[in-house]
Amino acid sequence: MKIEELSTLEVSFNQLIETLLLKKSTDEEFTVRLSSERSQFTRFNHAKVRQTGYVADGWIELTLMKDQRSSFRQFPFTGNWERDWQLAYSALQELRDEIILLPIDPYLVLPSGNNTSREIHSGNLLPEEAVVTTVLELISELDFTGIYAGGVVIKAYGDSSGQKHWFATDSFTLDYSLFITSGQAVKGTFAGSDWDKTAYIAKINEAKKQLKLLSRPSKELPRGQYKTYFAPAAVADLSMMLSWGSVSEADIQQGNSSLAALCRQEKQLSAKFTLKENFQRGLVPRFNELGEIAALELPIIEKGDLVNTLVNSRTAKEYGKIANGANGSETLRAPEVSPGNLVFEQILPSLDTGLYVSNLHYLNWSDRQTGRITGMTRYACFWVENGEIIAPIENLRFDESLYRFWGENLIDLTTFQEFIPEVGTYESRQLGGGLVPGMLVEDFTYTL
């Protein structure tokens, strides 16, 4: 996005807030959230471009609060002031008519404070005309499938108390798979704010090595418990399950959290496992739906102990807790799992005999209260004997408790971490991801 276009959007957004302040009644409060992007999307199949295009999109969510009631409307945001204000004013009138019909919300939180912030993170993305040739030059002879998404994403906030935040960042993600004729595949992601050709070459070369290993006859394993190395992409999938009813204070209070036993100190995780929220990389905005700013770092699990949960203002009001800037769903936004002592060269020798799991698929809780997660292996998973990869494996389903694989069965975590990006594009491009190491686990349970 050109600087002039970015500036126009910001000016129009600020004008919208200022005009709403003039139009609101004394007994009304409001919040305004903006999500906007200018993104290039290019989809590949069989190492050919199947679809490409440029998306310029944006929407506003206006929430009106009055007499302990609230309601919201979403409408497009273009940066054209006359058009944007016409839509905003129509939404405001609709909300005023609607809000008197709604029930009282006893835990409604009104905007307060005067927090302000402005962050613009400029990157070095591929020029639009260079995306196809740069992505395909290394894999033109392979069955390459994937999607590139890159451009600027904007998140902004303003409210009736005077809070105002603006966050804009250049970023890209390349979510891809390399297939062989049997249907086996190597999956990978490459993401950042600056296109690093050397890092991309290294990623593709590693994938090509795994692709050759996949050409060997696959090995079918009986169900049982196997020593397992989980690559960072698999660890990221497991750690993101903690956003589904684990680290939320509301879930703790309502008895839905998988970490309830840890919170009550009835169970323990390994001292080798540490999890925190880390916003210092600047990949996602620190402000939430009420304009509250989270700390740059928040420890959640420290050496196996639960030291903090994610608490938003609504939960704090309902349960008498102290809010810490969590979002409305109290989910992880910038998770980081701390590294350990396992160096890259020692992964296979330390595994010795067992499974090398690159990716997981279809994760869900099988028993949330006991922390049991079920899912399947997928993409470039191998059987290892005496520290050497022998064969790819047929897909296995697992069912295992986080109190085991992050508890007494956690052997070690790698000294290196990888950033595993969010690649979702529903409604808009998702920001952020997890910074995680690989991990080696004893006796991981595979059920079929």
N, C-alpha and C positions, 0 to 999 in steps of 0.2 A: 504494500500500500504506500502511495506517495505521502510525504509529510503533509502536504496541503490537504489531502483527503482525510488523513487522520485528525488534523487540526479542525477541519469542518465538523467532523463527528463530535469531537470533544466540545466545541463551542455550542453546537446544537443541543447536546446533552445538558450542559450547564444552563443554557437558556430555558430548557424544559423544567429543570429543578426550580429556578428562580421564578418562573411564571406560576408553577404550582403553589409556591409559597405565597404568592400574591392572591391566588384564587381560593385557597383553602379557608374554611371557616375556623373560628377560634377553637371549636371543640373537635376538630378533625386533626388526625395525624396521617402521614403517608410515608411510604418507602418506594423508591424507584430503582429497579435493577436493569442493567443493560447487558446484553450478550450480543456481540457482533464479530464478524470475521470477513476476511478477504482471502480466500483459499483457492489454490489450484489442486484439483484432484485428477490423477491419472491412474487408470486401472490397466494392469497387464495380465495377459494369459498366453501361455506358450511363447513367452518372450516377445510378444507383440502388443502394441497398444490396442486395447479394445474399447476404451472410452476415455475421453479427456475433456476437461472443462474448467471454468473459473466460476467460483461461487462468491457473490457479494450478498451477505445476509446480515440481518440484525433484528432483534426484538426487544421490546421493553415490557417489564412486568411491573405494573402499578398496583400497589396494595394500599387500600384506604382503611383507616381504623377510626371508630367512633363509638362511644358508649359501650366499651368493652366488647365490641364486635369488629370483625374484619372480613374483607373480601378482596379479590384481585382480578385484574384483567391483563391479558397479554395482547400486544399489537405490534405491527412492524415498525422498525425504526430505520430511517433512510439517511438522515442527516439533512434532509430538506425541511427547513423549519416550519413552513406553512403546512405541509402535509403531516409532519410529525405532531404538531400541536393540535391539528384538527382531530387526529385519532386519539390523542391523549385527553382532550377535553370531552370527547364523546364517551371515552372509557370512564372518566371521572363522574360524568352525569349518570351513567348506568350504575356505577358503584353506589352513588348516593341514593338512588332509588331502591337498590337491592339490600343495602346494609341494614336498613330498619326492619327487614323481614327475617333477619338471621338470629339465631340464639346467642346468648352471651357466652363468651369464652373466658372461663375463670383464670386461665393461665396465659392470656394474651400479654405479650411483651411489647411495650411501646418504644419507639426509637428514642435514644437519649445520648447525651454526650456531644462532643464536637470533634471527633476523630477525622482527620483528613490525611490523604496520601495520594501520591502520584508517581507511578512507576512505569517507565517505558524501556523495554529491553529489546534493543536492536540486534539482529543477528546477521548472518551471512549465508543466506539461502541460495540454492541454485536458481539462476535465471529461468524463467518459464520455458524458454526455447531450448534450454540445455538439459532439462530433466530427463527426457527420453533417452538421448544418446549417453548421458552419464550413467544412468541406472543400468542400461542394457549392454554397455560395451564389455562388461565382464562376464555376462551370462547369455550371450546371444545364441550359443549352441545348446543351451539347456532348456528344460521345461520349467520356466520361471513364471510364477503367478503371484500377483500382489497388488497393492495399492499405495501410491504415494500421495500424501496430503501435506501441503505446505503453504504458509502465508502468515498473516498477522491475525491474532485473536485478541479481542478486547472484552474486558469485564469491567463494569463500572457500577457505582452505587451512589445514591443521594437520598436524603430524607428531610422531614419537616423539622428536625432538631438542629440541622445545620451540618450534619456529617456528609462528607463527600470523598469518594475514592475513584481513582482512574488507574487501570492496569492494562497495559498493552504489551504483547510479546510476539516476536518472530519465532516460529518453530516449524519443524517438519517431522513427519514419521513415514517410514517405509516398512510396511508390514508384508512379508513375503514368504513364499514356500517354493522349494525346489523339489520336483517330483522325478521318480524313475518309473519305468513302464509297469512295474508291479503295483503301483499305487502308493508305495512308501514315499515319505517326504521328509525333508529337513525344513523346519520352520525357523524364521528369525525376524528380528526387528532392528531397525536402525533409526535413531532419532536424535534430535538436538536442535540447537539454534544456529549452529555453524556447520555447513557441510564439510566434512573431513574426508578427503579422498583416500588418504592412507588407511584410516580406520574402516572405511567402506570396503576397500580391497581386502583387508585382514578378515572382515566378517564373511565376505563371499568365499575367500579361500578356505576358511574353516568349514563353511557349509559344504564346499566341494569335497573336502576330505571325508566328512560324514556321509555324503552321498555315495561315495565309493564303498564305504562300509555297509551301507544299506543294500548294496547289490548282492551281498552274500545270502545264502539260504537262511530264512528266519528260524528262530528257535521258539518252540512252544514250551512254556514253563508251567508246572503244576502250581496250584495255589499254595500259599505258605508264607513264611516270613523270610525276607531276604535283606541282606546288607545292601544299602542303596545310596548312591550319590545323586543328589538333586542339583541340576544346573540352576543358575540364577533365575531363568525364566520360570522354572517350576516352583522355586522358592517364592517368587513374586505372586504366583497364583495362590499359594497356600497362605501367604501373609495377608493378601487382600480379603481372604475369608473372614479376617478379624473385623472387617467393616460390616459384615452381615451378622450383627447380634453378638458382639464380643466386647469391644472397647467403649461402647456407648453407655453412659451413666444411666440413661433411661432404661436400657435393657438390663443393666445390673439391678436397678430398683424393681423392675417388673418381673424378675426371675427368668428372663429369656437369654441371659448371656452365657456363652460357653466358658467365660472366665470367672463365673460366679464362685466356683470352688477355689480358684486362685485368690480371689478377692477376700474370701473367708479364711484364707490360709489353711484350707483343708488339703490342697494340693500344691505342688511346687514345680516350677519349670527349671531347666538347667541354668546354672550361673553363666553359661556361655551365651545365653540368648538375651539380647537387648534390642528393644524396639523404641523408636521415637518418631515424633513428627518433626521434620526439619525443613523450614521454609527458606533457608539461607541460599538455596540454589536459584530462587526467584522464578521458578517454573509455574507457580500457581499464585493467585492473589491470597494475601493473608486475611483479608476482610471477609466476613460472612454475610448472611442475608439481612442482618440488622446493622451492618457497618462496623461491627466489633472486630478488633484486630487481635489475632492470635499471637502468642509469643513466637520469636524466631525459632526456638526449639522447645519441645515439650516431651520429656521422658515419659514413656507409658509403661513399658516393662523394662526393668533395670536389673540385670544379672539374675533373671528368673522371677523377680518380684514385681507385682502390679503396683506401681507407684502413682499412677494417674489414670483417670478415664477421660473421655471426651465429654464435656458438659456444655450444652448451649444454655442460653438465658431462660428458655421456656422450662427445660428440665430443672434448672436451678430454682426457679420460682415454685415449681410443683413440689420438689423434694427438699427444699431448704439447703441447696448446695451452692457452691461458688462457681460461676461460669468461667470458662477459660477460652472463649472465642471459637468454640466448635461450631460447625455448620448445623443446619436444621435437622439433618439426619444423623448427626454425630458419627460421621464416617471419616476414615483416614483420607487426608488430602495430599500429604507429602511424606509418606512413610519411609523410614530408613531402618534396615536391620544391620546391626553392627557386624563388622568382619571378625574372623577368628584367626587361627594359626595354620591352616592348611594351605600350603603353597600350590600353585597350579601344577607344577611338575610332579607333585606327590599325590594327585587325586587318584589316578588309576592304581599305583602301588598301594596306597592306603585302603582303597576299596578292596583290592586283592581279588575276591570272588563275590560277584553279586550283580546288581543292576545299575546301569548308568541311565538316568532319566533326564532327558533334555526338556520335555514339555509335558504338561498335564492337560486334561480335557474334562469338561462337565463336572466341576466341583460343586458339592452341595453338602449340607449337614445331614448326616444319617442319625445323629443324636446330639443335638446342640448342647444340652445340659451337661453331657460328659465330654464335650469337645470332639466328638467323632466326625470326621470328614470322609466323604466318599467321592470317588472320581475315577478317571482312567488315565493310563499312560497313553502318550500319543506323540508321533513325530520323532524320529531319530532316538529311539530308546534301545539300549544294547545290553547283551549278556557279556559279562567280563569274567575271565578266569586268569588267576595268577598275574593280575595287573595288566592284562591284555584284552582288548575288545575282540570277542569271538564271533558274535552274530547279532543281527537285529532281533528283537523279540516280537512275538504277537502281542497285541494290546492286552493289558491286564487291568482288571478293576481292583481298586484298593478300598479298604475301610479301616481307618486308623485314627487314634486319638492324638490331638496336639499335645496332650500331657505326656505322651510317650516320645513322639518324634522331636518335640522341642523340650522334652524333659529328660528322663533317665537314659533314653536311647540316642540322644544327640551326641555324636562323637566329636565333631568339630565343624566349624564354618571356615570358608576360604579367606585368605588374606586379601583377596580382591573383591570388589563389588561391581555390579553392572546396573546401569539405569534401564529399567524395563518400562517403556512408556505406555500410557493409556492411548489406545488407537481407535476408540469408539467415535462414531460420527453421527449418532442418533441426535436429531434436533440441531446439533452443532458439533464442531470438533472438540473433543475432550482434551483438557490440559493435564499435565503432571504425569505421575507414574511412581514407581517404587525404586529405591536404591538398595540393592540386596546382594549378598554373597551367595555362593553355592554352599551346600551342606551335606555332610556325610552322616548317615543314620544307621543304627544297628536294628535288625529284626523288624523291618517295616512290613506291615501285614497286607498281603494281596489275597483277595477272596475268590476270584475266578478270572 
